[in-house]
Amino acid sequence: MPTKPLTIAVLGATGMVGSRVITEAGSRGYNVLALSRKPVGDDGHVTPVPVDAHDPQALREALTGSAGLPVPDAVVVAVRTEPVDPAFLVEATRTVLDIAAELKIHVLVVGGAGALHSPGTPGLLVADDLAYVPEQLRPVAAAGVAQLRAGQAHHHADWVYLSPPALLGPGARTGHYRRGTDTLLTAGDGRSWISAEDFAVAVVDELESPGSDRHVTVVHRDEPTVA
Ligand SMILES: NC(=O)c1ccc[n+]([C@@H]2O[C@H](COP(=O)([O-])OP(=O)(O)OC[C@H]3O[C@@H](n4cnc5c(N)ncnc54)[C@H](OP(=O)(O)O)[C@@H]3O)[C@@H](O)[C@H]2O)c1
């Protein structure tokens, strides 16, 4: 656990994942730099920082304190475009890793389930497994794999790629989840899923206690039954 409140930069602050990470971080008393093109509200813990991740210089100014902002302890990358733009995803991730390497700060990339290994089929990625990814979603899954490879090829060592399970959507915060590394997990009900709220819990837990695994995943876990 950190000895002082963290300052966390969230790139993709207005998104499904980013907005929940901000709520979770705020509930733990942490400060957030909320980076996105559209500004988010300022509630004291949250500083909105309008930035277009296509602009490396703007990202640099947002993260290095040159815009009068605090330098964050960690950056969460949670961007997504519609339609998928693999080149943008990879370049924005590389830019954040470049800056983080200079600042010696931690990076958590919210990636895709496609970058995980398919359970029961060694060597097969979920992105290439039609049981999980239909043909029309393969470009999205492949972009997530490219984003992971960009991290693996980067010289900055202090980063983690957090893959959601197959299904990630708005839901309830239970505070429970099961953690794994680079293979897709399924919950007790047989589905590979987690609520975005519990996913955000896992994101902030990873930021509080970074481990040595570069690729991790989480899945919904039922609350332990109290006897
Ligand atoms: N099962 C799965 O594998 C699964 C499921 C869902 C999500 N995900 C992953 O989770 C991550 C987050 O997804 P999400 O669902 O939270 O996405 P989302 O709701 O679509 O939000 C996307 C975020 O990206 C930001 N963004 C897009 N282009 C930007 C730019 N040029 N500059 C700055 N910010 C930009 C948007 O902000 P503005 O538009 O306000 O700038 C928004 O905050 C993605 O990597 C996605 O692939 C994985």
PDBQT file of the ligand as one rigid body, heavy atoms in Angstrom, charges set to zero:
ROOT
HETATM    1  N1  LIG A 301     -13.443  -7.674 -23.268  1.00  0.00    +0.000 N 
HETATM    2  C1  LIG A 301     -12.521  -6.810 -23.700  1.00  0.00    +0.000 C 
HETATM    3  O1  LIG A 301     -11.449  -7.181 -24.150  1.00  0.00    +0.000 OA
HETATM    4  C2  LIG A 301     -12.794  -5.341 -23.579  1.00  0.00    +0.000 A 
HETATM    5  C3  LIG A 301     -14.085  -4.843 -23.413  1.00  0.00    +0.000 A 
HETATM    6  C4  LIG A 301     -14.272  -3.461 -23.300  1.00  0.00    +0.000 A 
HETATM    7  C5  LIG A 301     -13.161  -2.605 -23.343  1.00  0.00    +0.000 A 
HETATM    8  N2  LIG A 301     -11.917  -3.140 -23.502  1.00  0.00    +0.000 N 
HETATM    9  C6  LIG A 301     -10.719  -2.270 -23.554  1.00  0.00    +0.000 C 
HETATM   10  O2  LIG A 301     -10.726  -1.366 -22.482  1.00  0.00    +0.000 OA
HETATM   11  C7  LIG A 301     -10.110  -0.134 -22.880  1.00  0.00    +0.000 C 
HETATM   12  C8  LIG A 301     -11.068   1.016 -22.565  1.00  0.00    +0.000 C 
HETATM   13  O3  LIG A 301     -12.266   0.793 -23.292  1.00  0.00    +0.000 OA
HETATM   14  P1  LIG A 301     -13.621   1.551 -22.943  1.00  0.00    +0.000 P 
HETATM   15  O4  LIG A 301     -14.726   0.593 -23.208  1.00  0.00    +0.000 OA
HETATM   16  O5  LIG A 301     -13.514   2.215 -21.603  1.00  0.00    +0.000 OA
HETATM   17  O6  LIG A 301     -13.643   2.643 -24.104  1.00  0.00    +0.000 OA
HETATM   18  P2  LIG A 301     -14.686   3.833 -24.329  1.00  0.00    +0.000 P 
HETATM   19  O7  LIG A 301     -15.794   3.795 -23.347  1.00  0.00    +0.000 OA
HETATM   20  O8  LIG A 301     -15.040   3.802 -25.784  1.00  0.00    +0.000 OA
HETATM   21  O9  LIG A 301     -13.814   5.136 -24.023  1.00  0.00    +0.000 OA
HETATM   22  C9  LIG A 301     -12.745   5.449 -24.854  1.00  0.00    +0.000 C 
HETATM   23  C10 LIG A 301     -11.937   6.556 -24.223  1.00  0.00    +0.000 C 
HETATM   24  O10 LIG A 301     -10.853   6.845 -25.104  1.00  0.00    +0.000 OA
HETATM   25  C11 LIG A 301     -10.759   8.263 -25.188  1.00  0.00    +0.000 C 
HETATM   26  N3  LIG A 301     -10.132   8.659 -26.440  1.00  0.00    +0.000 N 
HETATM   27  C12 LIG A 301     -10.396   8.184 -27.680  1.00  0.00    +0.000 A 
HETATM   28  N4  LIG A 301      -9.623   8.821 -28.575  1.00  0.00    +0.000 NA
HETATM   29  C13 LIG A 301      -8.876   9.715 -27.871  1.00  0.00    +0.000 A 
HETATM   30  C14 LIG A 301      -7.883  10.664 -28.223  1.00  0.00    +0.000 A 
HETATM   31  N5  LIG A 301      -7.515  10.880 -29.513  1.00  0.00    +0.000 N 
HETATM   32  N6  LIG A 301      -7.312  11.400 -27.251  1.00  0.00    +0.000 NA
HETATM   33  C15 LIG A 301      -7.688  11.231 -25.964  1.00  0.00    +0.000 A 
HETATM   34  N7  LIG A 301      -8.600  10.350 -25.553  1.00  0.00    +0.000 NA
HETATM   35  C16 LIG A 301      -9.192   9.609 -26.504  1.00  0.00    +0.000 A 
HETATM   36  C17 LIG A 301     -12.197   8.739 -25.098  1.00  0.00    +0.000 C 
HETATM   37  O11 LIG A 301     -12.216  10.081 -24.662  1.00  0.00    +0.000 OA
HETATM   38  P3  LIG A 301     -12.805  11.307 -25.508  1.00  0.00    +0.000 P 
HETATM   39  O12 LIG A 301     -13.615  10.754 -26.653  1.00  0.00    +0.000 OA
HETATM   40  O13 LIG A 301     -13.601  12.079 -24.496  1.00  0.00    +0.000 OA
HETATM   41  O14 LIG A 301     -11.576  12.014 -25.928  1.00  0.00    +0.000 OA
HETATM   42  C18 LIG A 301     -12.742   7.835 -24.010  1.00  0.00    +0.000 C 
HETATM   43  O15 LIG A 301     -12.459   8.371 -22.749  1.00  0.00    +0.000 OA
HETATM   44  C19 LIG A 301      -9.799  -0.291 -24.365  1.00  0.00    +0.000 C 
HETATM   45  O16 LIG A 301      -8.454  -0.716 -24.515  1.00  0.00    +0.000 OA
HETATM   46  C20 LIG A 301     -10.712  -1.407 -24.810  1.00  0.00    +0.000 C 
HETATM   47  O17 LIG A 301     -10.236  -2.121 -25.901  1.00  0.00    +0.000 OA
HETATM   48  C21 LIG A 301     -11.705  -4.477 -23.614  1.00  0.00    +0.000 A 
ENDROOT
TORSDOF 0
